[in-house]
Amino acid sequence: MYEPKYKLNRRDAKRWHDLLVRHCLEMPDKPGGKVKRHKKYPPLTPAENAEFEALTKKRDRKHAAHPAAKLALRRARRQSHKIEKLLAKLEKLMKKLKRRQVKIKVDGKR
């Protein structure tokens, strides 16, 4: 059985990891906090940012092509579909209940 390669090659993986580290260091420690600048890790340039996004897309595509990942996505879609159906049924029942409550209140006042 053929199983597709789902990891980046070593050179791309190393480059992606290096860019990821620098990308993460551009974010503040706390939401709304200050960003600490590191001399060892300068912020990403626009060209490096584009390269990081391209490598991330490539990595995501490769992971999504793996049989185990496909199976997990299929399961997640089924679960989402079941939840949506149950939610629609619940909303329908809630509308029905509200209509009955209105009728009971109107009848109670007479």
MOMO-V752323 format. One record per backbone hydrogen bond with DSSP energy under -0.5 kcal/mol. NH is the residue of the N-H (numbers start at 1). CO is the residue of the C=O. If there is no record, write none. Layout:
<<NH	CO> <NH	CO>>
//
This chain:
<<4	2> <13	9> <14	10> <15	11> <16	12> <17	13> <18	14> <19	15> <20	16> <21	17> <22	18> <23	19> <24	20> <25	21> <26	22> <26	23> <27	24> <29	34> <33	30> <36	34> <37	35> <38	41> <42	40> <49	45> <50	46> <51	47> <52	48> <53	49> <54	50> <55	51> <56	52> <57	53> <58	54> <59	55> <60	56> <61	57> <62	58> <63	59> <64	60> <65	61> <66	63> <70	66> <71	67> <72	68> <73	69> <74	70> <75	71> <76	72> <77	73> <78	74> <79	75> <80	76> <81	77> <82	78> <83	79> <84	80> <85	81> <86	82> <87	83> <88	84> <89	85> <90	86> <91	87> <92	88> <93	89> <94	90> <95	91> <96	92> <97	93> <98	94> <99	95> <100	96> <101	97> <102	98> <103	99> <104	100> <105	101> <106	102> <107	103> <108	104> <109	105> <110	106>>
//
